[in-house]
Structure formats: C-alpha cells, structure tokens
Amino acid sequence: MPTRRAAVLSLAAMSIPPHLRAQENDFPNRPIRVIAPFPPGGATDLTARVIAEGLRRAWKQPGIVENRAGASGIIGAVAASNSPPDGYTLLLGSMSLHAILPILDSKMGEAQKRLAPIGLIGTTPSYVLVPASLPVSTLGELIAYVRANPGKYPYGSAGSGASQHIFSEQVCRAAGIKMFHVPYKGSGALMTDLIAGRVIMTAEQGPAAMPHILSGRIKPLAVLSKQRTHVLPNVPTAAEAGLPGFEATIWLSVFAPAGVPSPIVSKLNAEMARIVAQPDLRAQLTAVGIDPETESPHALAERTRRDAQKYAELIRAADIRLE
C-alpha cells in the first residue's frame, strides 16, 4: 500500500503543468491584493490592513488593501471570487459575509461556491450600543424604553444582512421588543449616526466601536459573548443583563478564489498564523477588541457551515431580507 500511494502521488505531481509548479515555488513574486468588502473604519478594513502589513513584512512584497464596499460586502466578495486563483487576491471575510449572506442573496450564494477558506484571523464579540445622550444605562432600561413605544425607534446596521442587522434583530426578539431597521454602507457611517442619535441602538463589534466607547460618545450596555471581555471588563454579558443563554460572536477570516494550488493555500495559512502571533500586529487587533485566533482551512469551512445552519432559522423566523 505505501508503494502504491507513493506512485499515485508521484503521478499526481507529474500531472501538474510545469508552469504551475514554477508559480507555486516562486510564490509570491508580486504584490498581494487584500479586498476589504466594507469602507474604511470598520472591523473588516482594520483587520485587512494588519494582514497586508504582515504579508509585506514576511514576503517583501506590497500588501495592497482594496476597499470594495457595497451590498453588505457582496460586491467585494464577488470581485474576489472572479479573480484568478493564484493566491495574489485575498478576501477579508467574516461570519456575516460567508455564513449569513449566502442565505439571503443568490449572488453571494454563487460567489461563496467560488471562494475557498484560507484561515481564521480572530473573533470579536458584539456589544449592544446606544448614544451617550439616550437616557438609559442598562440593557433592561433600554428594553423598557423601547417597549413603551413599540416600533417607534430605529436600530442601525452596516448593511442589510450584515452581522449588526442579524444580531440586533436577535436582541429584539430575545427581549420581546419591536424596532425598525436602518441599513448603512459600512460601520463608519453607522457609528456617525449612532453618536448623533439618528439610530438609538446597534449590535456592533469592538474594532469600529471602541474609539467611540472610550471617548464617551456611545455607551455599551452589554457584550454579546459568554464571558465579559478583558477590554471592557465592567460591561455585563447579555445573560447577566437579562437575556439568558444569549451569544453572538463574529469571526474574521481570509478567503481566496477557489482553485488556488494547495501548496500556496498552505503557505498562506501558515503566514496568517505568523501574522497574528507577531506582538505588535497582535496588539493592534486586541486593542480594538479582536481576539486573534487561527485554524486550518478545513476547520474554517466547518465553522462556516455550522454558523450558516444556526442563523438560517433566525432569518426565516424574522423574515429578514436584503433591502
């Protein structure tokens, strides 16, 4: 059996065209593009820039971040999925983009079939956030405030079907309150209007929210993770604040066009692990609420499948659609 296996592997290697084997051995020899499918300022953009910097250091090739915003991230994902599968185009993806949006939009469903996982970068919990001007100090007070005028108040998101949309709706359903949804083109615009009070609540991740939390312009009422975070240890979990068993955590990851040769996938995955282990780059991630974490492409694919199954039920129950 070992002899037969060796022979099969040898024949498989011989079947790879010489020019492709040369590309694998020479990778990378030009700039690598990292597509961030949201505007500057959000978790996806900030993480993409850390990845680009890590690749530049490791391979002495420019890491170029390209913001391709629109349609809740679908425009960037489609652009990445249609790129050559050579490892020179990467997509900074997320749970909402790869596990939720394929359920809501056929374009993303088709794009997802043309994308392959490279590796996890980290996870980050979401926070229930309100403007500093809103006269509530706890999640319970927010629930009572909204319940007094059901359907009157808006919550915001970074786009229809984005994690803020799904998680905010999840909070509303768990709390038994009714609000209406206002989608924005990215977290930056969402934070601007939340600070101004044009929306009164969102469930946003730390990278986009932390500067405004620390400046006092918005208030975190609860963190949507199982445990309190080291970043904001005084903020209670949703369970502590009155929503038992509630959890909503986003993950950030790297995908590439399907068909990238396995040796290049392995090289990229290994480099992702080295990037998030570098003290200064790791500090940049943790400073904005991202918990760096890595895993294999196979494990990321399984994570994506589990979350898609989990949120499909909520999407159907709440009749969530792209607007």
C-alpha positions as CSV (number, residue, x, y, z in Angstrom):
1,M,0.0,0.0,0.0
2,P,2.7,2.6,0.8
3,T,4.3,1.9,-2.6
4,R,1.0,2.3,-4.4
5,R,0.3,5.5,-2.5
6,A,3.7,6.9,-3.4
7,A,3.2,6.0,-7.0
8,V,-0.2,7.8,-7.1
9,L,1.2,10.9,-5.5
10,S,4.2,10.9,-7.9
11,L,1.8,10.6,-10.9
12,A,-0.3,13.4,-9.5
13,A,2.7,15.6,-9.1
14,M,3.8,14.9,-12.7
15,S,0.3,15.8,-13.9
16,I,0.7,19.4,-12.7
17,P,1.8,21.5,-15.6
18,P,5.4,22.7,-15.1
19,H,4.4,26.4,-15.3
20,L,2.0,25.9,-12.4
21,R,4.7,24.1,-10.3
22,A,7.0,27.1,-11.0
23,Q,4.4,29.5,-9.9
24,E,3.9,27.6,-6.6
25,N,7.7,27.5,-5.9
26,D,8.1,31.2,-6.8
27,F,5.1,32.5,-4.8
28,P,4.9,35.3,-4.0
29,N,6.8,37.4,-6.5
30,R,4.4,40.4,-6.9
31,P,2.0,42.5,-4.7
32,I,-0.8,40.7,-3.0
33,R,-4.2,42.4,-3.0
34,V,-6.4,42.1,0.1
35,I,-10.0,43.0,-0.7
36,A,-11.9,44.6,2.2
37,P,-15.6,44.4,1.3
38,F,-16.6,47.4,3.5
39,P,-15.5,51.0,3.7
40,P,-12.5,52.2,5.8
41,G,-13.1,52.3,9.6
42,G,-14.8,49.0,10.3
43,A,-13.5,45.7,11.7
44,T,-13.0,44.2,8.2
45,D,-11.0,47.2,7.0
46,L,-8.8,47.4,10.1
47,T,-8.1,43.7,10.0
48,A,-7.3,43.7,6.3
49,R,-4.6,46.4,6.9
50,V,-3.0,44.2,9.6
51,I,-2.9,41.3,7.2
52,A,-1.5,43.4,4.4
53,E,1.2,44.8,6.7
54,G,2.1,41.3,7.9
55,L,2.4,40.0,4.3
56,R,4.6,42.9,3.4
57,R,7.0,42.2,6.2
58,A,7.2,38.5,5.5
59,W,7.5,38.5,1.8
60,K,8.9,41.9,0.9
61,Q,6.0,42.4,-1.5
62,P,3.4,45.2,-1.1
63,G,0.2,44.2,0.6
64,I,-2.5,46.4,-1.0
65,V,-5.8,46.9,0.7
66,E,-8.6,47.5,-1.8
67,N,-11.9,48.7,-0.3
68,R,-14.7,47.3,-2.5
69,A,-17.8,48.3,-0.5
70,G,-21.5,47.9,-1.3
71,A,-24.4,45.4,-1.0
72,S,-23.4,44.4,2.6
73,G,-20.0,43.2,1.4
74,I,-21.2,41.2,-1.6
75,I,-19.6,43.5,-4.2
76,G,-16.2,42.8,-2.7
77,A,-16.8,39.1,-2.4
78,V,-17.9,38.8,-6.0
79,A,-14.8,40.7,-7.2
80,A,-12.6,38.3,-5.2
81,S,-14.5,35.2,-6.4
82,N,-14.0,36.2,-10.0
83,S,-10.2,36.8,-9.6
84,P,-7.6,34.4,-10.8
85,P,-7.0,31.5,-8.3
86,D,-3.3,32.2,-8.0
87,G,-3.1,33.4,-4.3
88,Y,-2.5,37.0,-5.2
89,T,-6.1,38.1,-4.4
90,L,-7.4,37.5,-0.9
91,L,-10.7,38.5,0.7
92,L,-11.0,39.6,4.3
93,G,-14.2,37.8,5.1
94,S,-16.5,37.5,8.1
95,M,-19.2,35.3,9.6
96,S,-22.0,37.5,8.2
97,L,-20.5,37.6,4.7
98,H,-19.9,33.8,4.4
99,A,-22.5,32.2,6.7
100,I,-25.4,34.6,6.5
101,L,-25.4,36.5,3.2
102,P,-25.4,33.3,1.0
103,I,-28.8,32.5,2.6
104,L,-30.2,36.0,1.7
105,D,-28.7,36.7,-1.7
106,S,-28.2,34.4,-4.7
107,K,-25.2,36.4,-5.9
108,M,-23.4,35.8,-2.7
109,G,-24.5,32.2,-2.7
110,E,-22.9,31.8,-6.1
111,A,-19.8,33.7,-5.1
112,Q,-19.4,31.6,-2.0
113,K,-19.1,28.5,-4.2
114,R,-16.2,30.2,-6.0
115,L,-14.4,31.0,-2.7
116,A,-12.2,28.8,-0.6
117,P,-11.2,29.2,3.1
118,I,-7.6,30.1,3.8
119,G,-7.6,30.7,7.6
120,L,-9.2,32.3,10.6
121,I,-7.8,35.6,11.9
122,G,-9.8,36.1,15.1
123,T,-13.1,36.5,16.8
124,T,-14.7,39.5,18.3
125,P,-17.9,39.9,20.3
126,S,-20.6,42.4,19.6
127,Y,-21.8,45.0,22.0
128,V,-25.3,46.4,22.5
129,L,-24.5,50.1,21.9
130,V,-26.6,53.3,22.4
131,P,-25.9,57.0,22.0
132,A,-24.4,58.7,25.1
133,S,-27.4,61.0,25.0
134,L,-30.0,58.2,25.3
135,P,-31.5,58.2,28.9
136,V,-30.7,54.6,29.6
137,S,-27.8,53.0,31.5
138,T,-28.6,49.2,31.3
139,L,-29.9,46.8,28.8
140,G,-33.0,46.4,31.0
141,E,-33.6,50.2,30.8
142,L,-33.2,50.1,27.0
143,I,-35.8,47.3,26.7
144,A,-38.2,49.2,28.9
145,Y,-37.6,52.4,26.9
146,V,-38.3,50.7,23.6
147,R,-41.2,48.7,24.9
148,A,-43.0,51.9,25.9
149,N,-43.2,52.9,22.2
150,P,-43.0,49.6,20.1
151,G,-42.0,50.1,16.6
152,K,-41.1,53.8,17.1
153,Y,-37.3,53.6,17.4
154,P,-34.7,52.6,14.8
155,Y,-31.6,50.3,15.2
156,G,-28.8,50.5,12.7
157,S,-26.5,48.1,10.9
158,A,-23.6,48.2,8.4
159,G,-25.9,46.9,5.7
160,S,-28.9,44.7,5.3
161,G,-28.0,41.1,6.3
162,A,-24.8,42.3,8.0
163,S,-24.0,41.0,11.5
164,Q,-25.3,44.2,13.1
165,H,-28.6,43.6,11.4
166,I,-28.8,39.9,12.4
167,F,-27.6,40.4,16.0
168,S,-29.8,43.5,16.6
169,E,-32.8,41.6,15.4
170,Q,-31.7,38.7,17.6
171,V,-31.6,41.0,20.6
172,C,-35.0,42.4,19.8
173,R,-36.6,39.0,19.5
174,A,-35.0,37.7,22.7
175,A,-36.1,40.8,24.6
176,G,-39.6,40.9,23.1
177,I,-39.3,44.4,21.7
178,K,-40.0,45.9,18.3
179,M,-37.7,48.3,16.5
180,F,-37.2,49.1,12.8
181,H,-34.0,48.6,10.8
182,V,-31.9,51.3,9.2
183,P,-29.0,49.9,7.0
184,Y,-25.9,51.9,6.3
185,K,-23.0,51.5,3.9
186,G,-20.5,50.3,6.5
187,S,-19.7,50.7,10.2
188,G,-18.2,54.1,9.8
189,A,-21.5,55.7,8.7
190,L,-23.4,53.7,11.2
191,M,-21.2,54.9,14.1
192,T,-21.7,58.5,12.9
193,D,-25.4,58.3,13.1
194,L,-25.5,56.3,16.3
195,I,-23.4,59.1,18.0
196,A,-25.8,61.7,16.6
197,G,-28.9,59.7,17.9
198,R,-30.4,59.1,14.4
199,V,-30.5,55.5,15.4
200,I,-30.7,54.5,19.0
201,M,-29.2,51.1,19.1
202,T,-26.9,48.7,17.2
203,A,-25.0,45.4,17.9
204,E,-21.6,46.4,16.7
205,Q,-18.1,44.8,17.1
206,G,-15.3,46.4,19.1
207,P,-13.0,47.5,16.2
208,A,-15.5,50.0,14.8
209,A,-17.0,51.0,18.2
210,M,-14.1,51.1,20.7
211,P,-12.8,54.6,19.9
212,H,-16.3,56.0,20.4
213,I,-16.8,53.9,23.6
214,L,-13.6,55.1,25.1
215,S,-14.3,58.8,24.1
216,G,-17.7,58.5,25.8
217,R,-19.8,59.2,22.7
218,I,-21.6,55.9,22.8
219,K,-22.5,53.6,25.7
220,P,-22.0,49.8,25.8
221,L,-24.9,48.2,27.7
222,A,-24.0,44.6,27.2
223,V,-21.4,42.3,25.5
224,L,-22.9,39.5,23.4
225,S,-20.4,36.8,24.4
226,K,-20.4,34.1,27.0
227,Q,-17.9,35.9,29.3
228,R,-17.1,39.5,29.9
229,T,-14.2,40.8,27.8
230,H,-10.8,41.9,29.1
231,V,-11.2,45.1,27.0
232,L,-14.3,46.3,28.8
233,P,-14.5,44.2,32.0
234,N,-17.2,46.3,33.6
235,V,-19.7,45.7,30.8
236,P,-22.0,42.8,31.7
237,T,-22.8,39.9,29.3
238,A,-26.3,39.8,27.8
239,A,-27.0,36.8,30.1
240,E,-26.1,38.9,33.1
241,A,-28.2,41.8,31.8
242,G,-31.3,39.7,31.4
243,L,-31.1,37.6,28.2
244,P,-30.1,34.1,29.5
245,G,-28.1,32.0,27.1
246,F,-27.6,34.8,24.5
247,E,-24.4,34.8,22.5
248,A,-23.5,36.5,19.2
249,T,-19.8,36.4,18.2
250,I,-18.4,37.4,14.8
251,W,-15.3,35.9,13.2
252,L,-12.9,37.4,10.7
253,S,-11.1,35.3,8.2
254,V,-9.3,35.1,4.9
255,F,-10.7,33.5,1.8
256,A,-9.4,33.2,-1.8
257,P,-10.7,32.2,-5.2
258,A,-11.4,28.5,-5.3
259,G,-8.7,26.6,-7.1
260,V,-5.6,28.1,-5.5
261,P,-3.0,25.3,-5.5
262,S,-2.8,23.5,-2.2
263,P,0.9,24.4,-1.6
264,I,0.0,28.1,-1.9
265,V,-3.0,27.7,0.4
266,S,-0.8,26.0,3.0
267,K,1.8,28.8,2.7
268,L,-0.9,31.5,3.1
269,N,-2.5,29.7,6.1
270,A,0.9,29.4,7.8
271,E,1.6,33.1,7.2
272,M,-1.8,34.1,8.7
273,A,-0.8,32.2,11.9
274,R,2.6,34.0,12.0
275,I,1.0,37.4,11.4
276,V,-1.5,37.2,14.4
277,A,1.4,35.9,16.6
278,Q,3.6,39.0,16.0
279,P,3.4,41.1,19.2
280,D,2.8,44.5,17.6
281,L,0.2,43.2,15.0
282,R,-1.5,41.1,17.6
283,A,-1.7,44.2,19.8
284,Q,-3.3,46.2,17.0
285,L,-6.0,43.6,16.8
286,T,-6.6,43.2,20.6
287,A,-6.6,46.9,21.1
288,V,-9.8,47.1,19.1
289,G,-11.4,44.1,20.6
290,I,-10.3,41.3,18.3
291,D,-9.2,38.1,19.9
292,P,-6.5,36.7,17.5
293,E,-7.1,33.0,16.7
294,T,-6.0,30.7,13.8
295,E,-7.2,27.4,12.4
296,S,-6.9,25.3,9.3
297,P,-8.8,25.9,6.1
298,H,-10.8,22.7,6.8
299,A,-11.8,23.9,10.3
300,L,-12.8,27.3,8.9
301,A,-15.0,25.6,6.3
302,E,-16.7,23.6,9.1
303,R,-17.2,26.8,11.2
304,T,-18.8,28.5,8.3
305,R,-21.2,25.6,7.8
306,R,-22.3,25.5,11.4
307,D,-23.0,29.2,11.6
308,A,-25.0,29.1,8.3
309,Q,-27.1,26.4,9.8
310,K,-27.6,28.3,13.1
311,Y,-28.6,31.7,11.5
312,A,-30.8,30.3,8.7
313,E,-33.5,29.6,11.3
314,L,-33.4,33.2,12.7
315,I,-33.5,34.6,9.2
316,R,-36.6,32.6,8.3
317,A,-38.4,33.4,11.6
318,A,-37.7,37.1,11.5
319,D,-38.3,37.3,7.7
320,I,-35.0,39.1,7.2
321,R,-34.4,40.2,3.6
322,L,-31.9,42.3,1.8
323,E,-33.3,45.8,1.1
